[in-house]
Amino acid sequence: MTLEEYRRKRDFSKTGEPEGKIENAKDRVERIFVVQKHKATHLHYDLRLEIDGVLKSWAVPKGPPLREGIKRLAVQTEDHPIEYADFEGVIPEGEYGAGTVEIWDKGTFIAEEIDDNKIIVNLNGTKMNGRYILIKLKPSPRLKGENNWLLFKKEK
Ligand code: MN
């Protein structure tokens, strides 16, 4: 795991975002998640899940679904440091992700399954509660690239 891409994209003398460190989160059963509403060039919601000592991250343009039966595109972005879960504020103009960031939801989760193409988590947040599934999509003519996932809520 690495925060190289995260750090490369940012100038920490200009942005208030944390530089971050990789935490040793081995064997933690209850992990943290956060969703940050990010008003950048395009409004989106950043879903971040604590996995392997970093926050695995996805940008969800239409926002996470709050009930079953809705599937949302979630585009995986660079890993963020755990401390990022507390970040709110303004990223200055000219910096990567310039705009405002506010915490939209936050809580803990228990992982049910984590692999390269599928993640199942049981979220315990204020807005997002219950069993959520992320499935990695194969590249297609409509959705190119390796970073596209589907996010949906589904109880067993
Ligand atoms: Mn973002």
Backbone and ligand atoms as CSV (ligand in chain L), in Angstrom:
chain,resi,resn,atom,element,x,y,z
A,1,MET,N,N,0.838,-1.204,0.000
A,1,MET,CA,C,0.000,0.000,0.000
A,1,MET,C,C,0.869,1.249,0.000
A,2,THR,N,N,0.359,2.243,-0.627
A,2,THR,CA,C,1.185,3.428,-0.765
A,2,THR,C,C,0.332,4.681,-0.862
A,3,LEU,N,N,0.894,5.772,-0.392
A,3,LEU,CA,C,0.210,7.053,-0.535
A,3,LEU,C,C,0.944,7.928,-1.547
A,4,GLU,N,N,1.812,7.288,-2.336
A,4,GLU,CA,C,2.627,8.026,-3.305
A,4,GLU,C,C,1.793,8.911,-4.231
A,5,GLU,N,N,0.754,8.301,-4.814
A,5,GLU,CA,C,-0.051,9.067,-5.767
A,5,GLU,C,C,-0.759,10.216,-5.055
A,6,TYR,N,N,-1.275,9.932,-3.863
A,6,TYR,CA,C,-1.936,10.968,-3.062
A,6,TYR,C,C,-0.985,12.147,-2.836
A,7,ARG,N,N,0.252,11.834,-2.464
A,7,ARG,CA,C,1.214,12.901,-2.139
A,7,ARG,C,C,1.689,13.631,-3.388
A,8,ARG,N,N,1.862,12.892,-4.462
A,8,ARG,CA,C,2.349,13.490,-5.708
A,8,ARG,C,C,1.382,14.556,-6.228
A,9,LYS,N,N,0.094,14.330,-5.984
A,9,LYS,CA,C,-0.915,15.230,-6.533
A,9,LYS,C,C,-1.083,16.516,-5.726
A,10,ARG,N,N,-0.487,16.566,-4.552
A,10,ARG,CA,C,-0.779,17.676,-3.649
A,10,ARG,C,C,0.467,18.426,-3.209
A,11,ASP,N,N,0.300,19.735,-2.991
A,11,ASP,CA,C,1.372,20.564,-2.445
A,11,ASP,C,C,0.966,20.907,-1.008
A,12,PHE,N,N,1.599,20.238,-0.044
A,12,PHE,CA,C,1.147,20.371,1.344
A,12,PHE,C,C,1.526,21.716,1.963
A,13,SER,N,N,2.305,22.524,1.245
A,13,SER,CA,C,2.541,23.884,1.722
A,13,SER,C,C,1.364,24.781,1.343
A,14,LYS,N,N,0.485,24.274,0.473
A,14,LYS,CA,C,-0.643,25.105,0.015
A,14,LYS,C,C,-2.008,24.582,0.440
A,15,THR,N,N,-2.152,23.275,0.555
A,15,THR,CA,C,-3.447,22.719,0.931
A,15,THR,C,C,-3.425,22.314,2.408
A,16,GLY,N,N,-4.594,22.395,3.021
A,16,GLY,CA,C,-4.695,22.019,4.436
A,16,GLY,C,C,-4.922,20.531,4.642
A,17,GLU,N,N,-4.948,19.773,3.543
A,17,GLU,CA,C,-5.176,18.338,3.663
A,17,GLU,C,C,-3.983,17.671,4.364
A,18,PRO,N,N,-4.226,16.571,5.089
A,18,PRO,CA,C,-3.115,15.915,5.800
A,18,PRO,C,C,-2.157,15.210,4.851
A,19,GLU,N,N,-0.883,15.260,5.214
A,19,GLU,CA,C,0.124,14.557,4.422
A,19,GLU,C,C,-0.011,13.058,4.647
A,20,GLY,N,N,-0.291,12.706,5.892
A,20,GLY,CA,C,-0.696,11.340,6.183
A,20,GLY,C,C,0.423,10.345,6.338
A,21,LYS,N,N,0.097,9.312,7.057
A,21,LYS,CA,C,1.024,8.199,7.192
A,21,LYS,C,C,0.221,6.912,7.067
A,22,ILE,N,N,0.889,5.849,6.732
A,22,ILE,CA,C,0.198,4.565,6.643
A,22,ILE,C,C,0.155,3.968,8.038
A,23,GLU,N,N,-1.046,3.684,8.475
A,23,GLU,CA,C,-1.199,3.163,9.834
A,23,GLU,C,C,-1.222,1.640,9.809
A,24,ASN,N,N,-0.750,1.103,10.887
A,24,ASN,CA,C,-0.807,-0.347,11.011
A,24,ASN,C,C,-2.158,-0.738,11.589
A,25,ALA,N,N,-3.040,-1.106,10.723
A,25,ALA,CA,C,-4.415,-1.377,11.147
A,25,ALA,C,C,-4.727,-2.865,11.134
A,26,LYS,N,N,-3.701,-3.646,11.132
A,26,LYS,CA,C,-3.878,-5.102,11.098
A,26,LYS,C,C,-4.802,-5.579,12.206
A,27,ASP,N,N,-5.667,-6.478,11.859
A,27,ASP,CA,C,-6.517,-7.160,12.823
A,27,ASP,C,C,-7.564,-6.284,13.488
A,28,ARG,N,N,-7.750,-5.084,12.993
A,28,ARG,CA,C,-8.837,-4.296,13.559
A,28,ARG,C,C,-10.142,-4.784,12.951
A,29,VAL,N,N,-11.077,-5.084,13.829
A,29,VAL,CA,C,-12.351,-5.619,13.337
A,29,VAL,C,C,-13.246,-4.470,12.882
A,30,GLU,N,N,-13.346,-3.443,13.727
A,30,GLU,CA,C,-14.180,-2.307,13.397
A,30,GLU,C,C,-13.314,-1.229,12.767
A,31,ARG,N,N,-13.636,-0.908,11.546
A,31,ARG,CA,C,-12.822,0.069,10.823
A,31,ARG,C,C,-13.673,1.300,10.564
A,32,ILE,N,N,-13.038,2.363,10.107
A,32,ILE,CA,C,-13.792,3.594,9.875
A,32,ILE,C,C,-14.105,3.784,8.397
A,33,PHE,N,N,-15.214,4.461,8.174
A,33,PHE,CA,C,-15.504,4.924,6.815
A,33,PHE,C,C,-15.962,6.365,6.890
A,34,VAL,N,N,-15.835,7.049,5.775
A,34,VAL,CA,C,-16.322,8.422,5.697
A,34,VAL,C,C,-16.824,8.664,4.281
A,35,VAL,N,N,-17.803,9.537,4.180
A,35,VAL,CA,C,-18.212,10.052,2.868
A,35,VAL,C,C,-18.079,11.563,2.929
A,36,GLN,N,N,-17.279,12.110,2.033
A,36,GLN,CA,C,-17.075,13.551,1.996
A,36,GLN,C,C,-17.743,14.141,0.758
A,37,LYS,N,N,-18.600,15.117,0.990
A,37,LYS,CA,C,-19.234,15.832,-0.118
A,37,LYS,C,C,-18.204,16.833,-0.635
A,38,HIS,N,N,-17.845,16.681,-1.888
A,38,HIS,CA,C,-16.732,17.454,-2.440
A,38,HIS,C,C,-17.243,18.311,-3.595
A,39,LYS,N,N,-17.343,19.611,-3.314
A,39,LYS,CA,C,-17.755,20.544,-4.370
A,39,LYS,C,C,-16.518,21.011,-5.100
A,40,ALA,N,N,-16.128,20.234,-6.097
A,40,ALA,CA,C,-14.973,20.594,-6.930
A,40,ALA,C,C,-15.529,21.027,-8.281
A,41,THR,N,N,-14.785,20.829,-9.350
A,41,THR,CA,C,-15.285,21.173,-10.679
A,41,THR,C,C,-16.674,20.559,-10.876
A,42,HIS,N,N,-16.781,19.282,-10.483
A,42,HIS,CA,C,-18.091,18.630,-10.475
A,42,HIS,C,C,-18.370,18.142,-9.064
A,43,LEU,N,N,-19.575,18.409,-8.586
A,43,LEU,CA,C,-19.957,17.905,-7.266
A,43,LEU,C,C,-19.933,16.380,-7.266
A,44,HIS,N,N,-19.315,15.798,-6.241
A,44,HIS,CA,C,-19.353,14.347,-6.086
A,44,HIS,C,C,-19.204,14.006,-4.606
A,45,TYR,N,N,-19.366,12.748,-4.316
A,45,TYR,CA,C,-19.256,12.262,-2.946
A,45,TYR,C,C,-18.122,11.250,-2.913
A,46,ASP,N,N,-17.160,11.459,-2.010
A,46,ASP,CA,C,-16.019,10.547,-1.914
A,46,ASP,C,C,-16.257,9.548,-0.789
A,47,LEU,N,N,-16.438,8.301,-1.188
A,47,LEU,CA,C,-16.593,7.218,-0.209
A,47,LEU,C,C,-15.208,6.670,0.094
A,48,ARG,N,N,-14.872,6.596,1.385
A,48,ARG,CA,C,-13.551,6.092,1.782
A,48,ARG,C,C,-13.706,5.030,2.867
A,49,LEU,N,N,-13.058,3.897,2.633
A,49,LEU,CA,C,-13.121,2.762,3.553
A,49,LEU,C,C,-11.724,2.423,4.047
A,50,GLU,N,N,-11.582,2.257,5.361
A,50,GLU,CA,C,-10.288,1.887,5.935
A,50,GLU,C,C,-9.973,0.428,5.592
A,51,ILE,N,N,-8.971,0.264,4.734
A,51,ILE,CA,C,-8.533,-1.080,4.343
A,51,ILE,C,C,-7.006,-1.071,4.251
A,52,ASP,N,N,-6.363,-1.981,4.924
A,52,ASP,CA,C,-4.899,-2.103,4.872
A,52,ASP,C,C,-4.173,-0.821,5.288
A,53,GLY,N,N,-4.703,-0.129,6.276
A,53,GLY,CA,C,-3.987,1.029,6.829
A,53,GLY,C,C,-4.106,2.315,6.046
A,54,VAL,N,N,-4.941,2.307,5.010
A,54,VAL,CA,C,-5.212,3.551,4.257
A,54,VAL,C,C,-6.719,3.644,4.034
A,55,LEU,N,N,-7.143,4.769,3.475
A,55,LEU,CA,C,-8.546,4.883,3.080
A,55,LEU,C,C,-8.653,4.607,1.580
A,56,LYS,N,N,-9.162,3.431,1.243
A,56,LYS,CA,C,-9.492,3.140,-0.149
A,56,LYS,C,C,-10.625,4.079,-0.540
A,57,SER,N,N,-10.545,4.658,-1.735
A,57,SER,CA,C,-11.448,5.768,-2.059
A,57,SER,C,C,-12.131,5.613,-3.408
A,58,TRP,N,N,-13.384,6.057,-3.443
A,58,TRP,CA,C,-14.173,6.063,-4.674
A,58,TRP,C,C,-14.939,7.391,-4.759
A,59,ALA,N,N,-14.954,7.979,-5.949
A,59,ALA,CA,C,-15.779,9.162,-6.182
A,59,ALA,C,C,-17.122,8.693,-6.735
A,60,VAL,N,N,-18.182,9.085,-6.049
A,60,VAL,CA,C,-19.531,8.672,-6.446
A,60,VAL,C,C,-20.261,9.920,-6.935
A,61,PRO,N,N,-20.368,10.095,-8.267
A,61,PRO,CA,C,-20.918,11.359,-8.784
A,61,PRO,C,C,-22.328,11.657,-8.276
A,62,LYS,N,N,-23.178,10.637,-8.226
A,62,LYS,CA,C,-24.576,10.879,-7.835
A,62,LYS,C,C,-24.828,10.648,-6.348
A,63,GLY,N,N,-23.798,10.287,-5.614
A,63,GLY,CA,C,-23.951,10.070,-4.179
A,63,GLY,C,C,-24.319,8.633,-3.866
A,64,PRO,N,N,-23.953,8.160,-2.677
A,64,PRO,CA,C,-24.231,6.772,-2.312
A,64,PRO,C,C,-25.735,6.522,-2.183
A,65,PRO,N,N,-26.204,5.355,-2.631
A,65,PRO,CA,C,-27.617,5.026,-2.453
A,65,PRO,C,C,-27.930,4.790,-0.981
A,66,LEU,N,N,-29.125,5.208,-0.562
A,66,LEU,CA,C,-29.516,5.037,0.839
A,66,LEU,C,C,-30.564,3.941,1.013
A,67,ARG,N,N,-31.003,3.364,-0.115
A,67,ARG,CA,C,-31.918,2.225,-0.003
A,67,ARG,C,C,-31.584,1.207,-1.084
A,68,GLU,N,N,-32.160,0.052,-0.965
A,68,GLU,CA,C,-31.904,-1.006,-1.944
A,68,GLU,C,C,-32.566,-0.659,-3.278
A,69,GLY,N,N,-32.013,-1.244,-4.344
A,69,GLY,CA,C,-32.621,-1.063,-5.661
A,69,GLY,C,C,-32.013,0.060,-6.480
A,70,ILE,N,N,-31.011,0.746,-5.929
A,70,ILE,CA,C,-30.341,1.826,-6.661
A,70,ILE,C,C,-28.877,1.439,-6.819
A,71,LYS,N,N,-28.380,1.487,-8.035
A,71,LYS,CA,C,-26.960,1.210,-8.271
A,71,LYS,C,C,-26.286,2.490,-8.721
A,72,ARG,N,N,-25.151,2.779,-8.117
A,72,ARG,CA,C,-24.445,4.017,-8.446
A,72,ARG,C,C,-23.027,3.711,-8.917
A,73,LEU,N,N,-22.602,4.465,-9.915
A,73,LEU,CA,C,-21.218,4.370,-10.372
A,73,LEU,C,C,-20.291,4.937,-9.295
A,74,ALA,N,N,-19.210,4.229,-9.034
A,74,ALA,CA,C,-18.204,4.677,-8.066
A,74,ALA,C,C,-16.832,4.508,-8.728
A,75,VAL,N,N,-16.145,5.601,-8.934
A,75,VAL,CA,C,-14.867,5.561,-9.636
A,75,VAL,C,C,-13.736,5.573,-8.617
A,76,GLN,N,N,-12.952,4.505,-8.615
A,76,GLN,CA,C,-11.880,4.420,-7.620
A,76,GLN,C,C,-10.824,5.485,-7.874
A,77,THR,N,N,-10.418,6.130,-6.795
A,77,THR,CA,C,-9.375,7.160,-6.868
A,77,THR,C,C,-8.208,6.732,-5.974
A,78,GLU,N,N,-7.231,7.587,-5.841
A,78,GLU,CA,C,-6.028,7.198,-5.102
A,78,GLU,C,C,-6.324,6.977,-3.614
A,79,ASP,N,N,-5.555,6.081,-3.005
A,79,ASP,CA,C,-5.665,5.850,-1.564
A,79,ASP,C,C,-5.389,7.154,-0.816
A,80,HIS,N,N,-6.127,7.360,0.259
A,80,HIS,CA,C,-5.921,8.537,1.099
A,80,HIS,C,C,-5.463,8.074,2.489
A,81,PRO,N,N,-4.754,8.952,3.215
A,81,PRO,CA,C,-4.344,8.579,4.582
A,81,PRO,C,C,-5.550,8.509,5.513
A,82,ILE,N,N,-5.439,7.703,6.556
A,82,ILE,CA,C,-6.530,7.547,7.523
A,82,ILE,C,C,-6.981,8.899,8.092
A,83,GLU,N,N,-6.025,9.795,8.351
A,83,GLU,CA,C,-6.378,11.097,8.945
A,83,GLU,C,C,-7.323,11.898,8.052
A,84,TYR,N,N,-7.380,11.529,6.791
A,84,TYR,CA,C,-8.227,12.289,5.869
A,84,TYR,C,C,-9.696,12.188,6.261
A,85,ALA,N,N,-10.045,11.173,7.014
A,85,ALA,CA,C,-11.439,10.985,7.433
A,85,ALA,C,C,-11.955,12.160,8.263
A,86,ASP,N,N,-11.041,12.930,8.850
A,86,ASP,CA,C,-11.446,14.093,9.655
A,86,ASP,C,C,-11.390,15.395,8.875
A,87,PHE,N,N,-10.937,15.318,7.626
A,87,PHE,CA,C,-10.706,16.565,6.899
A,87,PHE,C,C,-12.002,17.182,6.391
A,88,GLU,N,N,-12.143,18.472,6.696
A,88,GLU,CA,C,-13.184,19.299,6.095
A,88,GLU,C,C,-12.541,20.635,5.828
A,89,GLY,N,N,-12.976,21.299,4.801
A,89,GLY,CA,C,-12.434,22.627,4.560
A,89,GLY,C,C,-12.342,22.943,3.094
A,90,VAL,N,N,-11.526,23.941,2.819
A,90,VAL,CA,C,-11.409,24.445,1.461
A,90,VAL,C,C,-10.044,24.054,0.907
A,91,ILE,N,N,-10.044,23.437,-0.250
A,91,ILE,CA,C,-8.793,23.174,-0.969
A,91,ILE,C,C,-8.611,24.359,-1.916
A,92,PRO,N,N,-7.464,25.063,-1.776
A,92,PRO,CA,C,-7.323,26.324,-2.508
A,92,PRO,C,C,-7.360,26.159,-4.025
A,93,GLU,N,N,-7.811,27.213,-4.653
A,93,GLU,CA,C,-7.828,27.305,-6.115
A,93,GLU,C,C,-6.450,26.980,-6.683
A,94,GLY,N,N,-6.433,26.212,-7.736
A,94,GLY,CA,C,-5.162,25.862,-8.370
A,94,GLY,C,C,-4.577,24.567,-7.839
A,95,GLU,N,N,-5.063,24.128,-6.667
A,95,GLU,CA,C,-4.583,22.861,-6.096
A,95,GLU,C,C,-5.468,21.716,-6.569
A,96,TYR,N,N,-4.923,20.504,-6.459
A,96,TYR,CA,C,-5.660,19.312,-6.867
A,96,TYR,C,C,-6.949,19.185,-6.055
A,97,GLY,N,N,-8.072,19.042,-6.736
A,97,GLY,CA,C,-9.354,18.884,-6.040
A,97,GLY,C,C,-9.892,20.175,-5.452
A,98,ALA,N,N,-9.433,21.316,-5.985
A,98,ALA,CA,C,-9.843,22.616,-5.445
A,98,ALA,C,C,-11.348,22.704,-5.269
A,99,GLY,N,N,-11.749,23.218,-4.113
A,99,GLY,CA,C,-13.168,23.339,-3.804
A,99,GLY,C,C,-13.394,23.092,-2.328
A,100,THR,N,N,-14.632,22.795,-1.960
A,100,THR,CA,C,-14.910,22.575,-0.547
A,100,THR,C,C,-15.193,21.095,-0.270
A,101,VAL,N,N,-14.771,20.686,0.913
A,101,VAL,CA,C,-14.976,19.307,1.354
A,101,VAL,C,C,-15.733,19.347,2.680
A,102,GLU,N,N,-16.853,18.655,2.748
A,102,GLU,CA,C,-17.531,18.525,4.042
A,102,GLU,C,C,-17.891,17.071,4.297
A,103,ILE,N,N,-17.828,16.700,5.572
A,103,ILE,CA,C,-18.160,15.317,5.928
A,103,ILE,C,C,-19.673,15.141,5.830
A,104,TRP,N,N,-20.078,14.221,4.979
A,104,TRP,CA,C,-21.512,13.973,4.711
A,104,TRP,C,C,-22.011,12.808,5.566
A,105,ASP,N,N,-21.127,11.863,5.817
A,105,ASP,CA,C,-21.457,10.747,6.698
A,105,ASP,C,C,-20.156,10.132,7.202
A,106,LYS,N,N,-20.218,9.522,8.356
A,106,LYS,CA,C,-19.025,8.932,8.952
A,106,LYS,C,C,-19.460,7.861,9.937
A,107,GLY,N,N,-18.667,6.828,10.062
A,107,GLY,CA,C,-19.006,5.784,11.009
A,107,GLY,C,C,-17.989,4.661,10.954
A,108,THR,N,N,-18.440,3.490,11.361
A,108,THR,CA,C,-17.557,2.328,11.357
A,108,THR,C,C,-18.155,1.266,10.451
A,109,PHE,N,N,-17.338,0.280,10.142
A,109,PHE,CA,C,-17.886,-0.840,9.378
A,109,PHE,C,C,-17.171,-2.131,9.746
A,110,ILE,N,N,-17.858,-3.203,9.444
A,110,ILE,CA,C,-17.261,-4.528,9.565
A,110,ILE,C,C,-17.205,-5.117,8.169
A,111,ALA,N,N,-16.016,-5.571,7.790
A,111,ALA,CA,C,-15.838,-6.118,6.447
A,111,ALA,C,C,-16.349,-7.548,6.395
A,112,GLU,N,N,-17.105,-7.838,5.359
A,112,GLU,CA,C,-17.595,-9.206,5.162
A,112,GLU,C,C,-16.748,-9.905,4.107
A,113,GLU,N,N,-16.354,-9.150,3.096
A,113,GLU,CA,C,-15.512,-9.702,2.027
A,113,GLU,C,C,-14.726,-8.555,1.396
A,114,ILE,N,N,-13.423,-8.774,1.227
A,114,ILE,CA,C,-12.602,-7.767,0.550
A,114,ILE,C,C,-11.693,-8.498,-0.412
A,115,ASP,N,N,-11.928,-8.319,-1.689
A,115,ASP,CA,C,-10.925,-8.787,-2.647
A,115,ASP,C,C,-10.784,-7.766,-3.770
A,116,ASP,N,N,-10.013,-8.109,-4.801
A,116,ASP,CA,C,-9.656,-7.114,-5.811
A,116,ASP,C,C,-10.852,-6.615,-6.615
A,117,ASN,N,N,-11.880,-7.439,-6.722
A,117,ASN,CA,C,-13.007,-7.091,-7.591
A,117,ASN,C,C,-14.338,-6.949,-6.866
A,118,LYS,N,N,-14.325,-7.250,-5.570
A,118,LYS,CA,C,-15.585,-7.245,-4.830
A,118,LYS,C,C,-15.340,-6.912,-3.372
A,119,ILE,N,N,-16.127,-6.000,-2.853
A,119,ILE,CA,C,-16.028,-5.623,-1.443
A,119,ILE,C,C,-17.436,-5.627,-0.859
A,120,ILE,N,N,-17.590,-6.303,0.262
A,120,ILE,CA,C,-18.876,-6.273,0.964
A,120,ILE,C,C,-18.615,-5.780,2.382
A,121,VAL,N,N,-19.336,-4.741,2.772
A,121,VAL,CA,C,-19.129,-4.153,4.095
A,121,VAL,C,C,-20.476,-3.910,4.771
A,122,ASN,N,N,-20.455,-3.989,6.070
A,122,ASN,CA,C,-21.645,-3.654,6.857
A,122,ASN,C,C,-21.379,-2.328,7.548
A,123,LEU,N,N,-22.008,-1.284,7.026
A,123,LEU,CA,C,-21.726,0.074,7.484
A,123,LEU,C,C,-22.626,0.455,8.647
A,124,ASN,N,N,-22.005,1.168,9.573
A,124,ASN,CA,C,-22.730,1.687,10.722
A,124,ASN,C,C,-22.497,3.191,10.773
A,125,GLY,N,N,-23.232,3.895,9.898
A,125,GLY,CA,C,-23.098,5.348,9.831
A,125,GLY,C,C,-24.401,6.016,10.202
A,126,THR,N,N,-24.473,7.313,9.951
A,126,THR,CA,C,-25.701,8.043,10.248
A,126,THR,C,C,-26.660,7.939,9.072
A,127,LYS,N,N,-26.119,8.154,7.862
A,127,LYS,CA,C,-26.961,8.049,6.665
A,127,LYS,C,C,-26.835,6.669,6.033
A,128,MET,N,N,-25.607,6.206,5.924
A,128,MET,CA,C,-25.365,4.892,5.315
A,128,MET,C,C,-25.329,3.838,6.409
A,129,ASN,N,N,-26.293,2.979,6.348
A,129,ASN,CA,C,-26.435,1.939,7.351
A,129,ASN,C,C,-26.807,0.648,6.673
A,130,GLY,N,N,-26.114,-0.416,7.006
A,130,GLY,CA,C,-26.470,-1.707,6.437
A,130,GLY,C,C,-25.395,-2.256,5.528
A,131,ARG,N,N,-25.814,-3.210,4.721
A,131,ARG,CA,C,-24.865,-3.996,3.929
A,131,ARG,C,C,-24.705,-3.381,2.545
A,132,TYR,N,N,-23.499,-3.009,2.235
A,132,TYR,CA,C,-23.180,-2.387,0.944
A,132,TYR,C,C,-22.196,-3.243,0.163
A,133,ILE,N,N,-22.405,-3.246,-1.149
A,133,ILE,CA,C,-21.561,-4.044,-2.031
A,133,ILE,C,C,-20.937,-3.140,-3.088
A,134,LEU,N,N,-19.652,-3.349,-3.302
A,134,LEU,CA,C,-18.924,-2.687,-4.395
A,134,LEU,C,C,-18.426,-3.787,-5.330
A,135,ILE,N,N,-18.762,-3.655,-6.602
A,135,ILE,CA,C,-18.343,-4.641,-7.601
A,135,ILE,C,C,-17.556,-3.929,-8.689
A,136,LYS,N,N,-16.387,-4.429,-8.982
A,136,LYS,CA,C,-15.563,-3.815,-10.029
A,136,LYS,C,C,-16.110,-4.179,-11.408
A,137,LEU,N,N,-16.212,-3.170,-12.267
A,137,LEU,CA,C,-16.734,-3.381,-13.616
A,137,LEU,C,C,-15.599,-3.638,-14.591
A,138,LYS,N,N,-15.860,-4.515,-15.534
A,138,LYS,CA,C,-14.888,-4.732,-16.603
A,138,LYS,C,C,-14.958,-3.547,-17.567
A,139,PRO,N,N,-13.817,-3.141,-18.150
A,139,PRO,CA,C,-13.852,-2.020,-19.090
A,139,PRO,C,C,-14.792,-2.337,-20.258
A,140,SER,N,N,-15.538,-1.330,-20.692
A,140,SER,CA,C,-16.447,-1.495,-21.822
A,140,SER,C,C,-16.316,-0.258,-22.706
A,141,PRO,N,N,-16.892,-0.286,-23.933
A,141,PRO,CA,C,-16.810,0.914,-24.783
A,141,PRO,C,C,-17.415,2.140,-24.102
A,142,ARG,N,N,-18.444,1.931,-23.303
A,142,ARG,CA,C,-19.093,3.063,-22.633
A,142,ARG,C,C,-18.307,3.525,-21.411
A,143,LEU,N,N,-17.754,2.573,-20.690
A,143,LEU,CA,C,-17.023,2.900,-19.463
A,143,LEU,C,C,-15.611,2.335,-19.570
A,144,LYS,N,N,-14.730,3.161,-20.064
A,144,LYS,CA,C,-13.356,2.696,-20.251
A,144,LYS,C,C,-12.599,2.754,-18.928
A,145,GLY,N,N,-11.514,2.019,-18.878
A,145,GLY,CA,C,-10.636,2.109,-17.712
A,145,GLY,C,C,-10.938,1.055,-16.670
A,146,GLU,N,N,-10.021,0.978,-15.736
A,146,GLU,CA,C,-10.033,-0.111,-14.740
A,146,GLU,C,C,-10.591,0.340,-13.400
A,147,ASN,N,N,-11.084,1.568,-13.329
A,147,ASN,CA,C,-11.414,2.118,-12.007
A,147,ASN,C,C,-12.898,2.198,-11.707
A,148,ASN,N,N,-13.710,1.639,-12.594
A,148,ASN,CA,C,-15.155,1.789,-12.415
A,148,ASN,C,C,-15.755,0.640,-11.610
A,149,TRP,N,N,-16.515,1.022,-10.614
A,149,TRP,CA,C,-17.184,0.049,-9.748
A,149,TRP,C,C,-18.663,0.411,-9.676
A,150,LEU,N,N,-19.464,-0.548,-9.242
A,150,LEU,CA,C,-20.866,-0.280,-8.930
A,150,LEU,C,C,-21.035,-0.357,-7.426
A,151,LEU,N,N,-21.761,0.600,-6.887
A,151,LEU,CA,C,-22.025,0.637,-5.446
A,151,LEU,C,C,-23.526,0.483,-5.229
A,152,PHE,N,N,-23.903,-0.463,-4.402
A,152,PHE,CA,C,-25.323,-0.592,-4.083
A,152,PHE,C,C,-25.509,-1.201,-2.690
A,153,LYS,N,N,-26.720,-1.018,-2.201
A,153,LYS,CA,C,-27.071,-1.533,-0.885
A,153,LYS,C,C,-27.841,-2.829,-1.060
A,154,LYS,N,N,-27.518,-3.836,-0.303
A,154,LYS,CA,C,-28.259,-5.087,-0.418
A,154,LYS,C,C,-28.138,-5.891,0.869
A,155,GLU,N,N,-29.253,-6.028,1.526
A,155,GLU,CA,C,-29.269,-6.916,2.693
A,155,GLU,C,C,-29.285,-8.344,2.162
A,156,LYS,N,N,-28.909,-9.273,2.992
A,156,LYS,CA,C,-28.823,-10.671,2.523
A,156,LYS,C,C,-30.185,-11.217,2.139
L,1,MN,MN,MN,-13.079,14.227,-4.450
